[in-house]
Amino acid sequence: QVQLVESGGGLVQAGGSLRLSCVASGSIFSINTRGWYRQAPGKQRELVATITRGDGTNYADSVKGRFTISRDSFKNTIYLQMNSLKPEDTAVYYCNAITIGSGTHYWGQGTQVTVSS
């Protein structure tokens, strides 16, 4: 089992920045990939960014050049630095972890990000 706890959401004006954090606990040795997803009202959950154990990263086209995913292995924490935020970035952001082998997905409780125009 893996537990994920996010923090760092909030309200920001367009053009502003926020940094999200997600701490993992439990069977962290089993995690292969970690990442961030988001879900806006009335829309499906979508991938924002992922990072692998080898520090390979992947981003949605809509956030490339604005968002940066990183991790601190000593703190079992990943971060999402979000710059140049737009109103369309408004969503609940979920931390995700995928385990080696079974590919089981674990999710955090979500943190609200609201960008005002």
C-alpha positions in Angstrom: 0.0 0.0 0.0 1.1 3.5 -0.8 -0.3 6.6 0.8 -0.1 10.0 -0.9 -0.7 13.4 0.6 -0.8 16.6 -1.4 -0.4 20.2 -0.4 0.1 23.6 -1.9 -3.1 24.3 -3.8 -4.9 27.6 -3.6 -6.2 30.7 -5.4 -3.9 32.7 -7.6 -4.3 35.3 -10.3 -3.5 34.5 -13.9 0.2 34.7 -14.6 1.0 33.7 -11.1 2.8 30.7 -9.7 2.1 27.8 -7.3 4.0 24.8 -6.1 2.3 21.6 -5.3 3.9 18.9 -3.1 3.1 15.2 -2.6 4.6 13.1 0.1 4.5 9.3 -0.3 4.5 6.8 2.6 4.1 3.1 2.9 5.5 0.7 0.3 7.5 3.4 -1.5 10.1 1.0 -2.7 7.4 -0.5 -5.0 6.8 2.8 -6.9 8.0 3.1 -10.4 6.4 6.3 -11.7 4.9 9.3 -9.9 3.0 12.1 -11.3 0.2 14.7 -11.3 -3.2 14.6 -12.8 -6.0 17.1 -12.8 -9.7 17.2 -13.2 -11.7 20.3 -14.0 -15.5 20.4 -13.4 -17.4 18.4 -16.0 -14.2 17.0 -17.5 -12.3 13.8 -17.3 -9.2 13.5 -15.2 -6.1 14.2 -17.4 -2.4 13.7 -17.1 -0.4 16.8 -16.2 3.2 15.4 -15.7 5.0 12.3 -14.7 8.5 11.4 -13.4 10.1 8.0 -13.3 12.6 6.4 -10.9 15.2 7.3 -13.5 14.1 10.9 -13.5 12.5 10.7 -17.0 9.7 13.2 -17.3 6.7 13.6 -19.4 4.3 16.6 -19.7 0.9 17.3 -21.2 1.3 19.6 -24.2 -0.9 22.2 -22.5 1.6 22.7 -19.6 5.0 22.3 -21.4 7.3 25.2 -20.7 5.1 26.4 -17.8 5.1 23.5 -15.3 8.0 21.5 -14.0 7.9 18.2 -12.1 10.7 17.2 -9.8 11.3 14.9 -6.9 13.3 14.7 -3.7 14.0 11.0 -3.0 15.2 11.6 0.5 11.9 13.2 1.4 9.8 10.8 -0.7 8.3 13.9 -2.2 7.5 15.1 -5.6 6.7 18.7 -6.6 4.9 20.5 -9.4 6.1 24.0 -10.0 3.4 25.8 -11.9 4.3 29.1 -13.5 2.4 31.4 -15.9 -0.9 30.0 -14.6 -4.0 30.4 -16.8 -7.7 30.2 -15.8 -7.9 26.9 -17.8 -5.5 25.4 -15.3 -8.2 25.6 -12.7 -8.9 22.0 -11.4 -8.4 19.6 -8.6 -4.9 18.3 -8.9 -4.2 14.7 -7.8 -0.9 13.1 -7.0 -0.4 9.6 -8.5 1.9 6.7 -8.0 2.2 3.6 -10.1 3.9 0.5 -8.7 6.4 -1.8 -10.4 5.1 -5.1 -11.8 1.3 -4.9 -11.1 1.0 -1.3 -12.3 -1.3 -0.5 -9.4 -2.4 3.2 -9.3 -2.5 5.0 -6.0 -4.1 8.5 -5.6 -4.0 11.3 -3.2 -7.0 13.1 -1.9 -6.6 16.0 -4.3 -5.8 19.7 -3.9 -7.8 22.6 -5.5 -6.0 25.0 -7.7 -8.1 28.0 -8.8 -6.7 30.6 -11.3 -8.6 33.8 -11.5 -8.6 36.0 -14.6 
